[in-house]
Amino acid sequence: MKTWKIDYKGHTIEVCNSLFREKLTVDGEIQDERSGFKSKSCLKGRIKSGDGAGETIQAELKGFRAVGCLVLIQDVEVFRS
């Protein structure tokens, strides 16, 4: 399993990828979850309260062996691996 953790305006955003499951968590709450075997996955969520409330989050996972992660908030890149 691979996990990326991003701190944004006092919020913790986690994107987790395992062999057959991807998950987006914001402040400990699951926002989106996908299962299955895909070469590309897109997870969506939003910040619900506090600084940045209402801002949308999009996490894209790509690849089979070396998985990369891209996180956009309000369509602006905030993380890439």
Buried (B, 14 or more C-beta within 10 A) or exposed (E): EBEBEBEBEEBEBBBBBEEEBBBBBBBEEEBBEBEEEEEEBBBEBBBBEEEBEEBEBBBBBBEEEEBEBBBBBEEEEBBEE
